[in-house]
Amino acid sequence: MKVFISQPMNGRSNRAIREERQPVIDQYEKDGWEVIDSVLDMGPASAIKYLAKSIELMDDADRVVMMNGWAKSRGCRIEHEIAVNYGREVVYL
């Protein structure tokens, strides 16, 4: 089983993002899940390109975890809408 983590990323370093999600990753891996690495480093790219790649990765997920603050993030709200409408199990932290 694969899990995708959706969390606000705009204006944050990849290091800060990874640190925030690590406890969630640890728990899922402990329970035997594969965590899809969605912390992207595509260099200078538009927000839409990052979101498109994120959605592509989410396509392989059985579950989508919405991290705290997701409802205030445009990208997370879009990921949520897609997850719900395409039948992914959604978990809220």
HTML snippet that shows the backbone in 3Dmol.js (N, CA, C, O; Angstrom):
<script src="https://3Dmol.org/build/3Dmol-min.js"></script>
<div id="view" style="width:600px;height:400px;position:relative"></div>
<script>
const pdb = `
ATOM      1  N   MET A   1       0.841  -1.178   0.000  1.00  0.00           N
ATOM      2  CA  MET A   1       0.000   0.000   0.000  1.00  0.00           C
ATOM      3  C   MET A   1       0.892   1.249   0.000  1.00  0.00           C
ATOM      4  O   MET A   1       1.941   1.291   0.643  1.00  0.00           O
ATOM      5  N   LYS A   2       0.437   2.259  -0.742  1.00  0.00           N
ATOM      6  CA  LYS A   2       1.216   3.488  -0.870  1.00  0.00           C
ATOM      7  C   LYS A   2       0.426   4.668  -0.323  1.00  0.00           C
ATOM      8  O   LYS A   2      -0.793   4.754  -0.474  1.00  0.00           O
ATOM      9  N   VAL A   3       1.161   5.576   0.318  1.00  0.00           N
ATOM     10  CA  VAL A   3       0.556   6.775   0.889  1.00  0.00           C
ATOM     11  C   VAL A   3       1.242   8.017   0.321  1.00  0.00           C
ATOM     12  O   VAL A   3       2.458   8.054   0.133  1.00  0.00           O
ATOM     13  N   PHE A   4       0.426   9.021   0.060  1.00  0.00           N
ATOM     14  CA  PHE A   4       0.886  10.316  -0.434  1.00  0.00           C
ATOM     15  C   PHE A   4       0.588  11.341   0.647  1.00  0.00           C
ATOM     16  O   PHE A   4      -0.515  11.357   1.192  1.00  0.00           O
ATOM     17  N   ILE A   5       1.551  12.198   0.967  1.00  0.00           N
ATOM     18  CA  ILE A   5       1.374  13.222   1.988  1.00  0.00           C
ATOM     19  C   ILE A   5       1.212  14.578   1.315  1.00  0.00           C
ATOM     20  O   ILE A   5       2.068  15.014   0.545  1.00  0.00           O
ATOM     21  N   SER A   6       0.100  15.233   1.619  1.00  0.00           N
ATOM     22  CA  SER A   6      -0.168  16.575   1.117  1.00  0.00           C
ATOM     23  C   SER A   6       0.036  17.555   2.259  1.00  0.00           C
ATOM     24  O   SER A   6      -0.569  17.422   3.323  1.00  0.00           O
ATOM     25  N   GLN A   7       0.896  18.541   2.029  1.00  0.00           N
ATOM     26  CA  GLN A   7       1.145  19.531   3.074  1.00  0.00           C
ATOM     27  C   GLN A   7       1.517  20.863   2.441  1.00  0.00           C
ATOM     28  O   GLN A   7       2.054  20.898   1.334  1.00  0.00           O
ATOM     29  N   PRO A   8       1.236  21.953   3.134  1.00  0.00           N
ATOM     30  CA  PRO A   8       1.632  23.262   2.608  1.00  0.00           C
ATOM     31  C   PRO A   8       3.151  23.333   2.421  1.00  0.00           C
ATOM     32  O   PRO A   8       3.918  22.959   3.308  1.00  0.00           O
ATOM     33  N   MET A   9       3.564  23.818   1.252  1.00  0.00           N
ATOM     34  CA  MET A   9       4.995  23.883   0.950  1.00  0.00           C
ATOM     35  C   MET A   9       5.446  25.260   0.498  1.00  0.00           C
ATOM     36  O   MET A   9       6.638  25.559   0.562  1.00  0.00           O
ATOM     37  N   ASN A  10       4.553  26.088   0.053  1.00  0.00           N
ATOM     38  CA  ASN A  10       4.904  27.377  -0.531  1.00  0.00           C
ATOM     39  C   ASN A  10       5.720  28.230   0.444  1.00  0.00           C
ATOM     40  O   ASN A  10       5.304  28.481   1.575  1.00  0.00           O
ATOM     41  N   GLY A  11       6.882  28.663  -0.023  1.00  0.00           N
ATOM     42  CA  GLY A  11       7.733  29.529   0.782  1.00  0.00           C
ATOM     43  C   GLY A  11       8.535  28.829   1.852  1.00  0.00           C
ATOM     44  O   GLY A  11       9.172  29.482   2.678  1.00  0.00           O
ATOM     45  N   ARG A  12       8.513  27.500   1.850  1.00  0.00           N
ATOM     46  CA  ARG A  12       9.241  26.737   2.872  1.00  0.00           C
ATOM     47  C   ARG A  12      10.380  25.963   2.225  1.00  0.00           C
ATOM     48  O   ARG A  12      10.294  25.592   1.054  1.00  0.00           O
ATOM     49  N   SER A  13      11.430  25.721   2.967  1.00  0.00           N
ATOM     50  CA  SER A  13      12.554  24.943   2.439  1.00  0.00           C
ATOM     51  C   SER A  13      12.189  23.458   2.421  1.00  0.00           C
ATOM     52  O   SER A  13      11.362  22.994   3.207  1.00  0.00           O
ATOM     53  N   ASN A  14      12.824  22.729   1.511  1.00  0.00           N
ATOM     54  CA  ASN A  14      12.606  21.277   1.475  1.00  0.00           C
ATOM     55  C   ASN A  14      12.991  20.636   2.801  1.00  0.00           C
ATOM     56  O   ASN A  14      12.371  19.667   3.239  1.00  0.00           O
ATOM     57  N   ARG A  15      14.024  21.189   3.433  1.00  0.00           N
ATOM     58  CA  ARG A  15      14.454  20.642   4.724  1.00  0.00           C
ATOM     59  C   ARG A  15      13.345  20.782   5.772  1.00  0.00           C
ATOM     60  O   ARG A  15      13.048  19.829   6.492  1.00  0.00           O
ATOM     61  N   ALA A  16      12.738  21.960   5.856  1.00  0.00           N
ATOM     62  CA  ALA A  16      11.656  22.183   6.829  1.00  0.00           C
ATOM     63  C   ALA A  16      10.456  21.284   6.535  1.00  0.00           C
ATOM     64  O   ALA A  16       9.831  20.748   7.451  1.00  0.00           O
ATOM     65  N   ILE A  17      10.147  21.127   5.267  1.00  0.00           N
ATOM     66  CA  ILE A  17       9.032  20.267   4.873  1.00  0.00           C
ATOM     67  C   ILE A  17       9.313  18.825   5.285  1.00  0.00           C
ATOM     68  O   ILE A  17       8.456  18.164   5.871  1.00  0.00           O
ATOM     69  N   ARG A  18      10.508  18.343   4.980  1.00  0.00           N
ATOM     70  CA  ARG A  18      10.869  16.962   5.324  1.00  0.00           C
ATOM     71  C   ARG A  18      10.855  16.736   6.838  1.00  0.00           C
ATOM     72  O   ARG A  18      10.401  15.691   7.305  1.00  0.00           O
ATOM     73  N   GLU A  19      11.346  17.703   7.596  1.00  0.00           N
ATOM     74  CA  GLU A  19      11.350  17.563   9.052  1.00  0.00           C
ATOM     75  C   GLU A  19       9.930  17.469   9.599  1.00  0.00           C
ATOM     76  O   GLU A  19       9.660  16.684  10.508  1.00  0.00           O
ATOM     77  N   GLU A  20       9.031  18.268   9.046  1.00  0.00           N
ATOM     78  CA  GLU A  20       7.651  18.267   9.528  1.00  0.00           C
ATOM     79  C   GLU A  20       6.946  16.947   9.222  1.00  0.00           C
ATOM     80  O   GLU A  20       6.147  16.474  10.030  1.00  0.00           O
ATOM     81  N   ARG A  21       7.225  16.362   8.090  1.00  0.00           N
ATOM     82  CA  ARG A  21       6.519  15.144   7.697  1.00  0.00           C
ATOM     83  C   ARG A  21       7.176  13.863   8.201  1.00  0.00           C
ATOM     84  O   ARG A  21       6.571  12.793   8.122  1.00  0.00           O
ATOM     85  N   GLN A  22       8.405  13.950   8.719  1.00  0.00           N
ATOM     86  CA  GLN A  22       9.129  12.744   9.115  1.00  0.00           C
ATOM     87  C   GLN A  22       8.384  11.875  10.133  1.00  0.00           C
ATOM     88  O   GLN A  22       8.387  10.654   9.979  1.00  0.00           O
ATOM     89  N   PRO A  23       7.746  12.439  11.164  1.00  0.00           N
ATOM     90  CA  PRO A  23       7.012  11.563  12.092  1.00  0.00           C
ATOM     91  C   PRO A  23       5.882  10.788  11.401  1.00  0.00           C
ATOM     92  O   PRO A  23       5.603   9.644  11.759  1.00  0.00           O
ATOM     93  N   VAL A  24       5.243  11.408  10.421  1.00  0.00           N
ATOM     94  CA  VAL A  24       4.172  10.732   9.679  1.00  0.00           C
ATOM     95  C   VAL A  24       4.776   9.608   8.838  1.00  0.00           C
ATOM     96  O   VAL A  24       4.240   8.501   8.794  1.00  0.00           O
ATOM     97  N   ILE A  25       5.890   9.899   8.175  1.00  0.00           N
ATOM     98  CA  ILE A  25       6.578   8.887   7.369  1.00  0.00           C
ATOM     99  C   ILE A  25       6.993   7.714   8.250  1.00  0.00           C
ATOM    100  O   ILE A  25       6.772   6.557   7.894  1.00  0.00           O
ATOM    101  N   ASP A  26       7.591   8.015   9.396  1.00  0.00           N
ATOM    102  CA  ASP A  26       8.046   6.959  10.299  1.00  0.00           C
ATOM    103  C   ASP A  26       6.908   6.037  10.696  1.00  0.00           C
ATOM    104  O   ASP A  26       7.067   4.816  10.697  1.00  0.00           O
ATOM    105  N   GLN A  27       5.758   6.613  11.034  1.00  0.00           N
ATOM    106  CA  GLN A  27       4.620   5.805  11.459  1.00  0.00           C
ATOM    107  C   GLN A  27       4.100   4.932  10.320  1.00  0.00           C
ATOM    108  O   GLN A  27       3.831   3.746  10.513  1.00  0.00           O
ATOM    109  N   TYR A  28       3.963   5.514   9.152  1.00  0.00           N
ATOM    110  CA  TYR A  28       3.458   4.731   8.014  1.00  0.00           C
ATOM    111  C   TYR A  28       4.428   3.625   7.620  1.00  0.00           C
ATOM    112  O   TYR A  28       4.005   2.503   7.337  1.00  0.00           O
ATOM    113  N   GLU A  29       5.712   3.926   7.598  1.00  0.00           N
ATOM    114  CA  GLU A  29       6.691   2.898   7.254  1.00  0.00           C
ATOM    115  C   GLU A  29       6.707   1.791   8.311  1.00  0.00           C
ATOM    116  O   GLU A  29       6.873   0.616   7.983  1.00  0.00           O
ATOM    117  N   LYS A  30       6.537   2.165   9.560  1.00  0.00           N
ATOM    118  CA  LYS A  30       6.465   1.172  10.643  1.00  0.00           C
ATOM    119  C   LYS A  30       5.281   0.233  10.415  1.00  0.00           C
ATOM    120  O   LYS A  30       5.351  -0.955  10.730  1.00  0.00           O
ATOM    121  N   ASP A  31       4.203   0.771   9.869  1.00  0.00           N
ATOM    122  CA  ASP A  31       3.005  -0.028   9.614  1.00  0.00           C
ATOM    123  C   ASP A  31       3.037  -0.739   8.258  1.00  0.00           C
ATOM    124  O   ASP A  31       2.052  -1.357   7.855  1.00  0.00           O
ATOM    125  N   GLY A  32       4.172  -0.649   7.556  1.00  0.00           N
ATOM    126  CA  GLY A  32       4.355  -1.385   6.319  1.00  0.00           C
ATOM    127  C   GLY A  32       3.942  -0.665   5.044  1.00  0.00           C
ATOM    128  O   GLY A  32       3.890  -1.276   3.977  1.00  0.00           O
ATOM    129  N   TRP A  33       3.651   0.617   5.144  1.00  0.00           N
ATOM    130  CA  TRP A  33       3.264   1.402   3.967  1.00  0.00           C
ATOM    131  C   TRP A  33       4.503   1.916   3.244  1.00  0.00           C
ATOM    132  O   TRP A  33       5.547   2.134   3.858  1.00  0.00           O
ATOM    133  N   GLU A  34       4.377   2.106   1.948  1.00  0.00           N
ATOM    134  CA  GLU A  34       5.396   2.808   1.164  1.00  0.00           C
ATOM    135  C   GLU A  34       4.960   4.257   1.062  1.00  0.00           C
ATOM    136  O   GLU A  34       3.840   4.542   0.636  1.00  0.00           O
ATOM    137  N   VAL A  35       5.833   5.173   1.447  1.00  0.00           N
ATOM    138  CA  VAL A  35       5.525   6.598   1.385  1.00  0.00           C
ATOM    139  C   VAL A  35       6.097   7.161   0.087  1.00  0.00           C
ATOM    140  O   VAL A  35       7.289   7.031  -0.190  1.00  0.00           O
ATOM    141  N   ILE A  36       5.233   7.783  -0.695  1.00  0.00           N
ATOM    142  CA  ILE A  36       5.643   8.396  -1.949  1.00  0.00           C
ATOM    143  C   ILE A  36       6.360   9.707  -1.637  1.00  0.00           C
ATOM    144  O   ILE A  36       5.814  10.573  -0.953  1.00  0.00           O
ATOM    145  N   ASP A  37       7.578   9.848  -2.138  1.00  0.00           N
ATOM    146  CA  ASP A  37       8.343  11.069  -1.880  1.00  0.00           C
ATOM    147  C   ASP A  37       7.842  12.165  -2.814  1.00  0.00           C
ATOM    148  O   ASP A  37       8.115  12.150  -4.015  1.00  0.00           O
ATOM    149  N   SER A  38       7.110  13.109  -2.246  1.00  0.00           N
ATOM    150  CA  SER A  38       6.543  14.193  -3.047  1.00  0.00           C
ATOM    151  C   SER A  38       7.191  15.545  -2.742  1.00  0.00           C
ATOM    152  O   SER A  38       6.652  16.590  -3.109  1.00  0.00           O
ATOM    153  N   VAL A  39       8.331  15.527  -2.080  1.00  0.00           N
ATOM    154  CA  VAL A  39       9.086  16.758  -1.872  1.00  0.00           C
ATOM    155  C   VAL A  39       9.986  16.908  -3.089  1.00  0.00           C
ATOM    156  O   VAL A  39      11.005  16.229  -3.217  1.00  0.00           O
ATOM    157  N   LEU A  40       9.594  17.802  -3.968  1.00  0.00           N
ATOM    158  CA  LEU A  40      10.216  17.901  -5.277  1.00  0.00           C
ATOM    159  C   LEU A  40      11.271  19.000  -5.322  1.00  0.00           C
ATOM    160  O   LEU A  40      11.130  20.046  -4.689  1.00  0.00           O
ATOM    161  N   ASP A  41      12.320  18.743  -6.077  1.00  0.00           N
ATOM    162  CA  ASP A  41      13.340  19.754  -6.336  1.00  0.00           C
ATOM    163  C   ASP A  41      13.525  19.816  -7.842  1.00  0.00           C
ATOM    164  O   ASP A  41      14.411  19.172  -8.403  1.00  0.00           O
ATOM    165  N   MET A  42      12.676  20.601  -8.481  1.00  0.00           N
ATOM    166  CA  MET A  42      12.686  20.706  -9.940  1.00  0.00           C
ATOM    167  C   MET A  42      13.342  22.003 -10.394  1.00  0.00           C
ATOM    168  O   MET A  42      13.253  22.380 -11.563  1.00  0.00           O
ATOM    169  N   GLY A  43      14.001  22.682  -9.463  1.00  0.00           N
ATOM    170  CA  GLY A  43      14.628  23.945  -9.823  1.00  0.00           C
ATOM    171  C   GLY A  43      13.576  25.013 -10.070  1.00  0.00           C
ATOM    172  O   GLY A  43      12.465  24.930  -9.546  1.00  0.00           O
ATOM    173  N   PRO A  44      13.921  26.008 -10.861  1.00  0.00           N
ATOM    174  CA  PRO A  44      12.952  27.072 -11.111  1.00  0.00           C
ATOM    175  C   PRO A  44      11.829  26.564 -12.028  1.00  0.00           C
ATOM    176  O   PRO A  44      12.027  26.358 -13.225  1.00  0.00           O
ATOM    177  N   ALA A  45      10.685  26.376 -11.450  1.00  0.00           N
ATOM    178  CA  ALA A  45       9.516  25.913 -12.197  1.00  0.00           C
ATOM    179  C   ALA A  45       8.290  26.600 -11.614  1.00  0.00           C
ATOM    180  O   ALA A  45       8.295  27.035 -10.462  1.00  0.00           O
ATOM    181  N   SER A  46       7.262  26.690 -12.407  1.00  0.00           N
ATOM    182  CA  SER A  46       6.039  27.350 -11.948  1.00  0.00           C
ATOM    183  C   SER A  46       5.316  26.481 -10.922  1.00  0.00           C
ATOM    184  O   SER A  46       5.531  25.271 -10.846  1.00  0.00           O
ATOM    185  N   ALA A  47       4.463  27.118 -10.145  1.00  0.00           N
ATOM    186  CA  ALA A  47       3.654  26.396  -9.160  1.00  0.00           C
ATOM    187  C   ALA A  47       2.792  25.344  -9.841  1.00  0.00           C
ATOM    188  O   ALA A  47       2.550  24.280  -9.272  1.00  0.00           O
ATOM    189  N   ILE A  48       2.330  25.626 -11.042  1.00  0.00           N
ATOM    190  CA  ILE A  48       1.490  24.666 -11.763  1.00  0.00           C
ATOM    191  C   ILE A  48       2.292  23.419 -12.130  1.00  0.00           C
ATOM    192  O   ILE A  48       1.770  22.307 -12.048  1.00  0.00           O
ATOM    193  N   LYS A  49       3.548  23.587 -12.532  1.00  0.00           N
ATOM    194  CA  LYS A  49       4.373  22.415 -12.859  1.00  0.00           C
ATOM    195  C   LYS A  49       4.613  21.564 -11.618  1.00  0.00           C
ATOM    196  O   LYS A  49       4.560  20.336 -11.688  1.00  0.00           O
ATOM    197  N   TYR A  50       4.874  22.207 -10.485  1.00  0.00           N
ATOM    198  CA  TYR A  50       5.043  21.453  -9.238  1.00  0.00           C
ATOM    199  C   TYR A  50       3.760  20.707  -8.882  1.00  0.00           C
ATOM    200  O   TYR A  50       3.802  19.536  -8.505  1.00  0.00           O
ATOM    201  N   LEU A  51       2.631  21.381  -9.003  1.00  0.00           N
ATOM    202  CA  LEU A  51       1.354  20.758  -8.680  1.00  0.00           C
ATOM    203  C   LEU A  51       1.049  19.602  -9.628  1.00  0.00           C
ATOM    204  O   LEU A  51       0.568  18.556  -9.193  1.00  0.00           O
ATOM    205  N   ALA A  52       1.323  19.781 -10.903  1.00  0.00           N
ATOM    206  CA  ALA A  52       1.079  18.716 -11.881  1.00  0.00           C
ATOM    207  C   ALA A  52       1.907  17.476 -11.554  1.00  0.00           C
ATOM    208  O   ALA A  52       1.395  16.358 -11.620  1.00  0.00           O
ATOM    209  N   LYS A  53       3.166  17.658 -11.207  1.00  0.00           N
ATOM    210  CA  LYS A  53       4.024  16.529 -10.839  1.00  0.00           C
ATOM    211  C   LYS A  53       3.513  15.874  -9.563  1.00  0.00           C
ATOM    212  O   LYS A  53       3.514  14.649  -9.450  1.00  0.00           O
ATOM    213  N   SER A  54       3.082  16.677  -8.611  1.00  0.00           N
ATOM    214  CA  SER A  54       2.539  16.158  -7.363  1.00  0.00           C
ATOM    215  C   SER A  54       1.300  15.296  -7.618  1.00  0.00           C
ATOM    216  O   SER A  54       1.153  14.222  -7.035  1.00  0.00           O
ATOM    217  N   ILE A  55       0.426  15.768  -8.480  1.00  0.00           N
ATOM    218  CA  ILE A  55      -0.782  15.014  -8.811  1.00  0.00           C
ATOM    219  C   ILE A  55      -0.417  13.713  -9.521  1.00  0.00           C
ATOM    220  O   ILE A  55      -1.044  12.680  -9.288  1.00  0.00           O
ATOM    221  N   GLU A  56       0.584  13.762 -10.377  1.00  0.00           N
ATOM    222  CA  GLU A  56       1.054  12.555 -11.049  1.00  0.00           C
ATOM    223  C   GLU A  56       1.517  11.519 -10.025  1.00  0.00           C
ATOM    224  O   GLU A  56       1.202  10.335 -10.148  1.00  0.00           O
ATOM    225  N   LEU A  57       2.262  11.966  -9.020  1.00  0.00           N
ATOM    226  CA  LEU A  57       2.722  11.062  -7.964  1.00  0.00           C
ATOM    227  C   LEU A  57       1.543  10.524  -7.149  1.00  0.00           C
ATOM    228  O   LEU A  57       1.522   9.348  -6.785  1.00  0.00           O
ATOM    229  N   MET A  58       0.574  11.378  -6.865  1.00  0.00           N
ATOM    230  CA  MET A  58      -0.588  10.980  -6.068  1.00  0.00           C
ATOM    231  C   MET A  58      -1.395   9.885  -6.757  1.00  0.00           C
ATOM    232  O   MET A  58      -2.089   9.120  -6.088  1.00  0.00           O
ATOM    233  N   ASP A  59      -1.317   9.800  -8.074  1.00  0.00           N
ATOM    234  CA  ASP A  59      -2.063   8.787  -8.822  1.00  0.00           C
ATOM    235  C   ASP A  59      -1.725   7.374  -8.361  1.00  0.00           C
ATOM    236  O   ASP A  59      -2.561   6.478  -8.475  1.00  0.00           O
ATOM    237  N   ASP A  60      -0.520   7.155  -7.846  1.00  0.00           N
ATOM    238  CA  ASP A  60      -0.110   5.825  -7.380  1.00  0.00           C
ATOM    239  C   ASP A  60      -0.518   5.531  -5.936  1.00  0.00           C
ATOM    240  O   ASP A  60      -0.292   4.427  -5.442  1.00  0.00           O
ATOM    241  N   ALA A  61      -1.111   6.503  -5.264  1.00  0.00           N
ATOM    242  CA  ALA A  61      -1.415   6.362  -3.833  1.00  0.00           C
ATOM    243  C   ALA A  61      -2.741   5.655  -3.584  1.00  0.00           C
ATOM    244  O   ALA A  61      -3.715   5.822  -4.318  1.00  0.00           O
ATOM    245  N   ASP A  62      -2.736   4.860  -2.522  1.00  0.00           N
ATOM    246  CA  ASP A  62      -3.966   4.261  -2.022  1.00  0.00           C
ATOM    247  C   ASP A  62      -4.622   5.171  -0.988  1.00  0.00           C
ATOM    248  O   ASP A  62      -5.841   5.167  -0.818  1.00  0.00           O
ATOM    249  N   ARG A  63      -3.791   5.948  -0.306  1.00  0.00           N
ATOM    250  CA  ARG A  63      -4.262   6.856   0.747  1.00  0.00           C
ATOM    251  C   ARG A  63      -3.553   8.193   0.596  1.00  0.00           C
ATOM    252  O   ARG A  63      -2.380   8.253   0.228  1.00  0.00           O
ATOM    253  N   VAL A  64      -4.284   9.265   0.885  1.00  0.00           N
ATOM    254  CA  VAL A  64      -3.718  10.612   0.872  1.00  0.00           C
ATOM    255  C   VAL A  64      -3.862  11.177   2.282  1.00  0.00           C
ATOM    256  O   VAL A  64      -4.965  11.237   2.826  1.00  0.00           O
ATOM    257  N   VAL A  65      -2.759  11.583   2.858  1.00  0.00           N
ATOM    258  CA  VAL A  65      -2.748  12.173   4.192  1.00  0.00           C
ATOM    259  C   VAL A  65      -2.675  13.685   4.033  1.00  0.00           C
ATOM    260  O   VAL A  65      -1.766  14.211   3.393  1.00  0.00           O
ATOM    261  N   MET A  66      -3.639  14.371   4.622  1.00  0.00           N
ATOM    262  CA  MET A  66      -3.677  15.829   4.576  1.00  0.00           C
ATOM    263  C   MET A  66      -3.078  16.356   5.888  1.00  0.00           C
ATOM    264  O   MET A  66      -3.655  16.184   6.962  1.00  0.00           O
ATOM    265  N   MET A  67      -1.922  16.993   5.779  1.00  0.00           N
ATOM    266  CA  MET A  67      -1.238  17.535   6.954  1.00  0.00           C
ATOM    267  C   MET A  67      -1.928  18.811   7.429  1.00  0.00           C
ATOM    268  O   MET A  67      -2.687  19.436   6.690  1.00  0.00           O
ATOM    269  N   ASN A  68      -1.650  19.181   8.669  1.00  0.00           N
ATOM    270  CA  ASN A  68      -2.213  20.404   9.237  1.00  0.00           C
ATOM    271  C   ASN A  68      -1.950  21.590   8.323  1.00  0.00           C
ATOM    272  O   ASN A  68      -0.863  21.732   7.762  1.00  0.00           O
ATOM    273  N   GLY A  69      -2.959  22.438   8.182  1.00  0.00           N
ATOM    274  CA  GLY A  69      -2.849  23.629   7.364  1.00  0.00           C
ATOM    275  C   GLY A  69      -3.234  23.425   5.913  1.00  0.00           C
ATOM    276  O   GLY A  69      -3.191  24.371   5.126  1.00  0.00           O
ATOM    277  N   TRP A  70      -3.611  22.212   5.542  1.00  0.00           N
ATOM    278  CA  TRP A  70      -3.904  21.924   4.134  1.00  0.00           C
ATOM    279  C   TRP A  70      -5.016  22.805   3.563  1.00  0.00           C
ATOM    280  O   TRP A  70      -4.959  23.205   2.400  1.00  0.00           O
ATOM    281  N   ALA A  71      -6.030  23.108   4.385  1.00  0.00           N
ATOM    282  CA  ALA A  71      -7.187  23.865   3.882  1.00  0.00           C
ATOM    283  C   ALA A  71      -6.839  25.311   3.529  1.00  0.00           C
ATOM    284  O   ALA A  71      -7.611  25.981   2.843  1.00  0.00           O
ATOM    285  N   LYS A  72      -5.684  25.799   3.991  1.00  0.00           N
ATOM    286  CA  LYS A  72      -5.263  27.168   3.687  1.00  0.00           C
ATOM    287  C   LYS A  72      -4.282  27.221   2.512  1.00  0.00           C
ATOM    288  O   LYS A  72      -3.833  28.297   2.118  1.00  0.00           O
ATOM    289  N   SER A  73      -3.958  26.064   1.967  1.00  0.00           N
ATOM    290  CA  SER A  73      -2.997  25.982   0.875  1.00  0.00           C
ATOM    291  C   SER A  73      -3.717  25.667  -0.435  1.00  0.00           C
ATOM    292  O   SER A  73      -4.397  24.647  -0.543  1.00  0.00           O
ATOM    293  N   ARG A  74      -3.568  26.531  -1.414  1.00  0.00           N
ATOM    294  CA  ARG A  74      -4.228  26.341  -2.709  1.00  0.00           C
ATOM    295  C   ARG A  74      -3.875  24.980  -3.313  1.00  0.00           C
ATOM    296  O   ARG A  74      -4.763  24.261  -3.771  1.00  0.00           O
ATOM    297  N   GLY A  75      -2.596  24.621  -3.318  1.00  0.00           N
ATOM    298  CA  GLY A  75      -2.178  23.345  -3.890  1.00  0.00           C
ATOM    299  C   GLY A  75      -2.772  22.157  -3.146  1.00  0.00           C
ATOM    300  O   GLY A  75      -3.227  21.197  -3.769  1.00  0.00           O
ATOM    301  N   CYS A  76      -2.769  22.216  -1.818  1.00  0.00           N
ATOM    302  CA  CYS A  76      -3.341  21.124  -1.021  1.00  0.00           C
ATOM    303  C   CYS A  76      -4.842  20.994  -1.250  1.00  0.00           C
ATOM    304  O   CYS A  76      -5.371  19.884  -1.312  1.00  0.00           O
ATOM    305  N   ARG A  77      -5.524  22.122  -1.376  1.00  0.00           N
ATOM    306  CA  ARG A  77      -6.974  22.062  -1.636  1.00  0.00           C
ATOM    307  C   ARG A  77      -7.248  21.393  -2.977  1.00  0.00           C
ATOM    308  O   ARG A  77      -8.206  20.630  -3.107  1.00  0.00           O
ATOM    309  N   ILE A  78      -6.418  21.672  -3.967  1.00  0.00           N
ATOM    310  CA  ILE A  78      -6.576  21.036  -5.273  1.00  0.00           C
ATOM    311  C   ILE A  78      -6.281  19.543  -5.166  1.00  0.00           C
ATOM    312  O   ILE A  78      -7.025  18.726  -5.707  1.00  0.00           O
ATOM    313  N   GLU A  79      -5.200  19.179  -4.471  1.00  0.00           N
ATOM    314  CA  GLU A  79      -4.885  17.761  -4.269  1.00  0.00           C
ATOM    315  C   GLU A  79      -6.025  17.062  -3.544  1.00  0.00           C
ATOM    316  O   GLU A  79      -6.378  15.935  -3.889  1.00  0.00           O
ATOM    317  N   HIS A  80      -6.600  17.713  -2.549  1.00  0.00           N
ATOM    318  CA  HIS A  80      -7.716  17.139  -1.802  1.00  0.00           C
ATOM    319  C   HIS A  80      -8.905  16.884  -2.717  1.00  0.00           C
ATOM    320  O   HIS A  80      -9.497  15.805  -2.692  1.00  0.00           O
ATOM    321  N   GLU A  81      -9.246  17.873  -3.516  1.00  0.00           N
ATOM    322  CA  GLU A  81     -10.379  17.742  -4.438  1.00  0.00           C
ATOM    323  C   GLU A  81     -10.181  16.562  -5.382  1.00  0.00           C
ATOM    324  O   GLU A  81     -11.113  15.798  -5.633  1.00  0.00           O
ATOM    325  N   ILE A  82      -8.986  16.418  -5.894  1.00  0.00           N
ATOM    326  CA  ILE A  82      -8.690  15.306  -6.804  1.00  0.00           C
ATOM    327  C   ILE A  82      -8.753  13.980  -6.059  1.00  0.00           C
ATOM    328  O   ILE A  82      -9.342  13.020  -6.557  1.00  0.00           O
ATOM    329  N   ALA A  83      -8.162  13.915  -4.886  1.00  0.00           N
ATOM    330  CA  ALA A  83      -8.180  12.671  -4.105  1.00  0.00           C
ATOM    331  C   ALA A  83      -9.608  12.221  -3.821  1.00  0.00           C
ATOM    332  O   ALA A  83      -9.935  11.048  -3.999  1.00  0.00           O
ATOM    333  N   VAL A  84     -10.447  13.131  -3.385  1.00  0.00           N
ATOM    334  CA  VAL A  84     -11.832  12.804  -3.064  1.00  0.00           C
ATOM    335  C   VAL A  84     -12.588  12.365  -4.322  1.00  0.00           C
ATOM    336  O   VAL A  84     -13.283  11.349  -4.313  1.00  0.00           O
ATOM    337  N   ASN A  85     -12.447  13.128  -5.386  1.00  0.00           N
ATOM    338  CA  ASN A  85     -13.203  12.844  -6.604  1.00  0.00           C
ATOM    339  C   ASN A  85     -12.726  11.609  -7.359  1.00  0.00           C
ATOM    340  O   ASN A  85     -13.463  11.059  -8.177  1.00  0.00           O
ATOM    341  N   TYR A  86     -11.509  11.174  -7.092  1.00  0.00           N
ATOM    342  CA  TYR A  86     -10.994   9.994  -7.764  1.00  0.00           C
ATOM    343  C   TYR A  86     -10.850   8.795  -6.825  1.00  0.00           C
ATOM    344  O   TYR A  86     -10.117   7.848  -7.111  1.00  0.00           O
ATOM    345  N   GLY A  87     -11.555   8.856  -5.711  1.00  0.00           N
ATOM    346  CA  GLY A  87     -11.712   7.678  -4.859  1.00  0.00           C
ATOM    347  C   GLY A  87     -10.546   7.278  -3.993  1.00  0.00           C
ATOM    348  O   GLY A  87     -10.460   6.126  -3.568  1.00  0.00           O
ATOM    349  N   ARG A  88      -9.646   8.202  -3.722  1.00  0.00           N
ATOM    350  CA  ARG A  88      -8.561   7.861  -2.801  1.00  0.00           C
ATOM    351  C   ARG A  88      -9.079   7.987  -1.370  1.00  0.00           C
ATOM    352  O   ARG A  88      -9.908   8.845  -1.066  1.00  0.00           O
ATOM    353  N   GLU A  89      -8.580   7.124  -0.511  1.00  0.00           N
ATOM    354  CA  GLU A  89      -8.890   7.264   0.907  1.00  0.00           C
ATOM    355  C   GLU A  89      -8.148   8.503   1.407  1.00  0.00           C
ATOM    356  O   GLU A  89      -6.962   8.673   1.124  1.00  0.00           O
ATOM    357  N   VAL A  90      -8.837   9.362   2.142  1.00  0.00           N
ATOM    358  CA  VAL A  90      -8.234  10.594   2.643  1.00  0.00           C
ATOM    359  C   VAL A  90      -8.239  10.574   4.164  1.00  0.00           C
ATOM    360  O   VAL A  90      -9.260  10.292   4.792  1.00  0.00           O
ATOM    361  N   VAL A  91      -7.082  10.877   4.748  1.00  0.00           N
ATOM    362  CA  VAL A  91      -6.917  10.921   6.200  1.00  0.00           C
ATOM    363  C   VAL A  91      -6.475  12.347   6.561  1.00  0.00           C
ATOM    364  O   VAL A  91      -5.630  12.927   5.879  1.00  0.00           O
ATOM    365  N   TYR A  92      -7.036  12.894   7.610  1.00  0.00           N
ATOM    366  CA  TYR A  92      -6.726  14.268   8.026  1.00  0.00           C
ATOM    367  C   TYR A  92      -5.950  14.249   9.344  1.00  0.00           C
ATOM    368  O   TYR A  92      -6.344  13.567  10.290  1.00  0.00           O
ATOM    369  N   LEU A  93      -4.849  14.997   9.400  1.00  0.00           N
ATOM    370  CA  LEU A  93      -4.081  15.114  10.646  1.00  0.00           C
ATOM    371  C   LEU A  93      -4.405  16.417  11.328  1.00  0.00           C
ATOM    372  O   LEU A  93      -3.861  16.707  12.394  1.00  0.00           O
TER     373      LEU A  93
END
`;
const viewer = $3Dmol.createViewer("view");
viewer.addModel(pdb, "pdb");
viewer.setStyle({}, {cartoon: {color: "spectrum"}});
viewer.zoomTo();
viewer.render();
</script>
